[in-house]
Amino acid sequence: MSGLKHGSYVLVADSEKALLLENMTDAQNPNLEVRKKEEQDNPSDIEQSANRPGRMHDGGVGQRSALDDTDWHELAKERFADDIAELLYARAHKGKLGPIVLVAAPQVLGDLRDKLHKEVQDLVIAEIPKNLTNHPIDKIEEIVTQELAA
């Protein structure tokens, strides 16, 4: 891998936050600048759930079974991958996305990969299975440079 060329992008995402960064310099000394920041307001499941799980009759006299409640927090995390895939597709379709490196935790990377449009898939030059969303940008530059050199 030749590194992060000028005009390349880096998407750093987890299941609730995403940063789209663009390299403004060269591969030897990348300078990533934020182009887009997405954050999902996703309260814990307890805050989003009904008071208690529902119940249904079980066929036997006086028998009732509990039903699992929807895990709204997990559902929102899955939908966030959809939102990020749509954002990348919209930019790619307008010609506002160049070669891109995807950086996310392995599970998020898998979810995102499955949802990317072919037009975006064709731009992906590397994937880095790490969660760097809480790192400062200079540390992201350093880690991405090391990973691409390996």
C-alpha positions in Angstrom: 0.0 0.0 0.0 1.4 3.3 -1.0 -0.1 5.3 1.9 -2.7 8.1 2.1 -2.3 10.2 -0.9 -3.4 13.9 -1.2 -7.2 14.0 -1.6 -7.7 10.6 0.0 -10.4 10.2 2.7 -10.5 8.4 6.0 -13.8 7.4 7.6 -13.4 6.8 11.4 -16.6 5.3 12.8 -18.1 3.3 15.6 -21.7 2.4 16.1 -22.7 6.0 17.2 -20.1 8.4 15.8 -18.4 9.0 12.5 -15.7 11.4 11.2 -15.0 11.8 7.5 -11.5 13.2 7.2 -9.6 14.3 4.0 -5.9 14.2 3.6 -4.7 17.7 2.6 -1.0 16.8 2.2 0.9 13.7 1.1 1.4 10.1 2.2 4.6 10.8 4.1 3.1 13.5 6.4 -0.7 13.3 6.2 -2.7 16.2 7.5 -6.3 15.1 8.0 -9.1 17.7 8.1 -12.7 17.0 9.2 -15.1 17.2 6.3 -18.1 15.8 8.1 -19.0 14.8 11.6 -22.0 12.5 12.4 -23.2 11.7 15.8 -26.2 9.6 16.7 -28.3 10.5 19.7 -28.8 7.0 21.0 -29.9 6.8 24.7 -29.5 3.5 26.5 -32.1 0.8 25.8 -33.7 1.3 29.2 -34.4 4.9 28.4 -36.1 3.9 25.1 -37.9 0.8 26.2 -41.5 0.2 27.3 -42.2 -0.1 31.1 -42.0 -3.9 31.0 -42.0 -6.6 28.4 -45.4 -7.7 27.0 -47.1 -11.0 27.8 -49.1 -13.4 25.7 -51.4 -16.3 26.5 -49.7 -19.7 26.1 -52.5 -22.0 25.2 -52.6 -23.7 28.7 -55.1 -22.6 31.3 -53.8 -19.4 33.0 -50.4 -19.6 31.4 -48.7 -16.5 30.1 -45.3 -16.0 28.6 -43.1 -12.9 28.6 -42.1 -11.4 25.2 -38.7 -10.0 24.6 -38.8 -6.2 24.2 -37.1 -4.7 21.2 -33.5 -3.5 22.0 -33.9 0.0 20.6 -30.3 0.9 21.4 -28.9 -2.0 19.3 -31.4 -1.2 16.5 -30.3 2.4 16.4 -26.6 1.2 16.2 -27.5 -1.0 13.1 -29.3 1.9 11.5 -26.3 4.2 12.0 -24.3 2.0 9.5 -27.1 2.5 7.0 -26.9 6.3 7.6 -23.1 6.3 7.1 -23.4 4.2 3.9 -25.9 6.7 2.5 -23.8 9.7 3.4 -20.8 8.1 1.6 -22.9 7.2 -1.4 -24.3 10.7 -1.7 -20.8 12.2 -1.6 -19.4 9.7 -4.1 -22.3 10.2 -6.5 -21.7 14.0 -6.5 -17.9 13.4 -7.1 -17.1 14.7 -3.6 -15.4 11.5 -2.4 -12.0 10.1 -3.4 -10.2 7.0 -2.4 -11.2 6.1 1.1 -9.8 4.1 4.1 -12.5 2.7 6.4 -11.4 2.6 10.1 -13.9 1.0 12.5 -14.2 -1.7 15.1 -14.5 -5.1 13.4 -18.3 -5.5 14.0 -19.0 -2.0 12.7 -16.7 -2.5 9.7 -18.6 -5.7 8.8 -22.0 -3.9 9.1 -20.8 -1.0 7.1 -19.2 -3.1 4.4 -22.4 -5.0 3.8 -24.3 -1.7 3.3 -21.9 0.2 1.0 -23.1 0.9 -2.5 -20.9 -0.4 -5.3 -19.9 3.1 -6.2 -18.4 3.6 -2.7 -17.0 0.0 -2.5 -14.9 0.8 -5.6 -13.3 3.7 -3.8 -12.2 1.8 -0.7 -8.5 1.4 -0.7 -8.1 -0.2 2.8 -9.9 -1.2 5.9 -8.5 -0.9 9.4 -10.4 -2.9 12.1 -9.8 -0.5 15.0 -12.0 1.9 16.9 -10.3 5.3 16.8 -13.3 7.6 17.3 -12.1 8.9 20.6 -8.6 9.5 19.4 -7.3 13.0 18.5 -6.8 13.6 14.8 -3.0 13.6 15.0 -3.1 10.2 16.6 -5.5 9.0 13.9 -3.0 10.2 11.3 -0.2 8.4 13.0 -2.1 5.1 13.4 -3.5 5.1 9.8 -0.1 5.9 8.4 1.4 2.9 10.3 -1.4 0.6 9.3 -1.1 1.5 5.6 2.7 1.0 5.7 2.4 -2.5 7.2 
